[in-house]
Amino acid sequence: MLTALRGGEARITDLARDEPVSFAAVARHVSVLENAGLIRRDVRGREHWLSVEPAGLELAQRWIDEQSSFWAERADLLAGRLARRRRSQ
């Protein structure tokens, strides 16, 4: 759904039309994304328009970068330990 919103605003009904799940499932997913701060909803009359929330995506990207760095460092430490173990055998 985030990919679908890259091009700009869309209504929930527009997003649901392109998904192989029910409207209710799309609405629940939208709610999760909204609660996570990744999208925002603008109610105009009876229509709910959605758009990407750049600040939320930037925060998510920072978290992903931190996790990637942490696990890359851990993997490097493990690789070094295994290399030393092989040399000592």
MOZI-V889677 format. One record per pair of residues at least 12 apart in sequence whose C-alpha atoms are under 10 Angstrom apart, sorted by the first residue. I is the first residue (numbers start at 1). GAP is how many residues later the second one is. If there is no record, write none. Layout:
I & GAP
I & GAP
This chain:
1 & 14
1 & 15
1 & 17
1 & 18
1 & 25
1 & 28
1 & 29
1 & 32
1 & 38
1 & 49
1 & 51
2 & 13
2 & 28
2 & 31
2 & 36
2 & 37
2 & 48
2 & 49
2 & 50
2 & 51
2 & 55
3 & 49
4 & 14
4 & 47
4 & 48
5 & 34
5 & 45
5 & 46
5 & 47
5 & 48
6 & 45
6 & 46
7 & 44
7 & 45
8 & 41
8 & 42
8 & 43
8 & 44
9 & 31
9 & 32
9 & 33
9 & 39
9 & 40
9 & 41
9 & 42
9 & 43
10 & 31
10 & 37
10 & 38
10 & 39
10 & 40
10 & 41
10 & 42
11 & 30
11 & 31
11 & 32
11 & 36
11 & 37
11 & 38
11 & 39
11 & 40
12 & 14
12 & 15
12 & 18
12 & 29
12 & 35
12 & 36
12 & 37
12 & 38
13 & 13
13 & 14
13 & 34
13 & 35
13 & 36
14 & 35
15 & 12
15 & 15
15 & 35
30 & 20
33 & 19
33 & 20
33 & 23
34 & 16
34 & 17
34 & 18
34 & 19
34 & 22
36 & 17
36 & 20
36 & 21
36 & 24
37 & 15
37 & 16
37 & 17
37 & 18
37 & 19
37 & 20
37 & 22
37 & 23
38 & 13
38 & 14
38 & 15
38 & 16
38 & 17
38 & 18
38 & 19
38 & 20
38 & 21
38 & 22
39 & 12
39 & 13
39 & 14
39 & 15
39 & 16
39 & 17
39 & 18
40 & 12
40 & 13
40 & 14
40 & 16
41 & 12
